Amino acid sequence: MSLLFPIFICFFLVYNLTCWAKTKPLIKNALLFISLILLILHHFIDKKWLIDNGFFSETRYVFTSIWVSFYFILLVNIIFETFEYKNKKRMKSHRITSLISFTIIIFTSYLYFQINTVLPNTKIVWITENERIINYESQDWLTSFLKVNELLKKEYPFSERKQLDYDRLERIYLPKIEEAQKRNDKSGYYQTITEFLHEFKDGHVFFNGDHTLNEIYNRNAGGSFGIKLDKTINNEIIVIESSIDEIPVGSTISEWKNKPIVEALDSVSTIFSNRVPSTTTNMMYAKLNLLTRSSVGDTAKVTFTKPNNELSTITLVSANNNAATTNKPACPVEYKIFPNTAYIKIHEFIPTISCLHPEKEVEKVIRSINTKNIKTLHIDVRDNNGGYDKLTADVLGRFLKQSTFFEKIAVYDEKTNKFESAKEHVVTIEPNKVQYSGRLFIWINNSTFSSAEGFVHILKSRPNTEIVGFDETYGAFGYGQKQVLLPEGLSFTFPFGRPLDINDKILIEPDKNQVGGVLPTIKIIKTKENLLNYHHSDIRFMFSLIEDISK
């Protein structure tokens, strides 16, 4: 970020001080004018910087609020200066305004410099807007698809690992795009691009569009049948949540729409999943979720066995379930300390305005448990959406006693036509002064994603540490995002960086067989009892289960 903001603050601060002293109007007006110019420059230059580098969204809102407030204050001061100049006398209300301005300056300066302390933990590879956004909006559907296929063939970082055949993709999807273009079928075009992007089996491939994308989703998965399913080690499909009185939690589904449940699951398409499945386990969970979703008003005849062994059949009707979304906590790090153990929940490795340094929150917990001589710590990264790798490395520094290699990022180089890594693209974990060296349990699930997977990967080799879960992590560790703008308001992003270990091997990302992610060292057996307790018990159940398994 540029130095324009602190320079603006200095000039505007001096201007406010002149409001309380006998200063010539020319000097005051000059300071005010320079402050205005600096604010405008800061607004446009640093706003572009924030957007280019994808700085966490809350910061953009904060800076927007700061800009609006300062523009307003400057406008008020200009009005006062104009009035005082014409009437050749000072106004008491101007002094009050300058006092308010002074207070805002102190607060925003503190916030600005606090935000800037977060910057080193946000990016490893910095790219410009031109590099980050590829624009094919003006091309026709066919031409833009061919260009996308060529672009990804060059720049998608896992083509070789996944053995992607771009000629095959062209043979499959080009005729579909051509047919959609002939019929001017926007919905068909959107769905074809969606199917094409799912071929990459990468949770870091995201796509966006206009209302057409929502319409396609609603036609296929906009309604819910009111139950959630899971799969046991014996391949039983059980109900883990239910809003249907006739189907109690713990029921076992045997048939769905007059098909055996296994056959019904196999026939489910995953292209309407919230996140592109990366591994076979992701695929299984996506199918379990989407089986219980359809268009609003659709029906499903379901045969199931209740927990009391009573066999029943019911016809469910899919309804629109606008469930309230869960609000993110103010701080991504939450914790509880018990007499003999401690628990830390890390929701994501992304700072928030109210918690700019999540790593210091972890440090605070460690100080407390070290003082209380607690020897067992549970860290919960289930459903963690990842975040910044450098911030993740900072948190890891509280658990490792020596400097440790985390990753290096290889990016596509136009000159060599290869993926190359540079010295500045290496992330190393440096040990922190505050350390936890006791017994450590890391809780994972199949929604432990991205940077959180790197966190688990590193701690897996730490002494006295166990990784606990039913499944491996998600299996999506690509770095960064490039955005591709397509015709008809459609766009998608893909990772541009290839994370490598110290031996230049790709980290965590799945192979051609969709095998990837980080495996648990303590695998919880998917019995019906364990799954139901897991979904309906508090963290103390996990404590006791882990203790029993790890004995």
C-alpha angles and dihedrals in degrees: 000000000000127000091240095101097055090044090051090050091053094051094044091047091053090048091054091050090053088058087070096044135061100265130160113257090234092060093045093048091047091053090047093048093048090048090053093049092048091049092051092049092046091048096054100034098043093038088058089047092052092050095043093054098040094235110190110290098239089063091058090054091048093050090047089053090048092050093049093048093048093047088052093048092047090050091051091049092049089053091049092048091050092049094046091047092053095044095035094222137100124249124220090215088060090060090050089051091050089051090053089047091051091053092049091048092055093047097045092044090055091047092046094053091044090054090048090057087063094055097086088059097053111067140026098179118034119204133180127244091256090055094043099049123052112190121208095150094118094052123092117254095261097047093045091051092052090049091049091051091051093044093052091044087061105032109027101105100215104046094115095042092052092036092229114192106211093183088057091048090052092049091051102041106028094072090048091051090046092051092047090050092050091052092038085234103167093177091052090049092051093048093048092052089048091053090047093053091049088061088074091063091210124140089206092065106097128176134197136186145156127281089301091074091052091048091053091048093048092050090055109024109004095113133057131218089214102249137093123211140205134184126237128214087260090057093251114150107221134185111245098171130023138176089179112096093207093056109058123199109269095040117138117228115219103167135026122189090346093306128108106264094244091053091046091052093049091055094055116111114221098202090103094055117124091241129026107258113242102183138031088257091054087049092053093050092045090053092048089052097044095045087069093049131074141138115311110273096023116134133221126192106216128191116197145158117236122223088260089058093252111148113223141171126205136170111230125202119213112237135188106260110192093183116186112256118240112251116236114247117253089244123035090219120071128167148182127201120208129184096267105013142031133217129207122187114200109192095183141335094249125108121233128205091255091045109033093162111043089169089065090053088056089047090052091055092048092052090052096048092044089054090050091045093235109171102191126064127180118201114195115205096159111139089008107157095206122232132179119009093209092054088048089053090051091054090047089055088073091064104038124074098201139040108280133190111241106176147308123224122227116198131187114272115205091203097056097025087227140101107263133182126210132206092253090056093067121103118203125185111230118199116247124224089241107068138177110206102168133100113312131197119188115200115210139170136180090277094060095117144192114322089017087062089055088052091054093042092057096044091049089077094045114110117252091019131124130189110217129196149103093253144014121273121275098274103230116121105146115138129239131345134262117192124218117199114209134185121281095033095294121137139163139189130218134184114262100189130076112211111217134188123231089278093052093254118142112258125231097326112128123254130229090288092055092249113143146101127089117299122222118248089210107043114197110220112241098234118155090247094050093048094049093046090046093054097041107033133079126246093277089072089058090048092055094041092051092047091052094047096044096050 
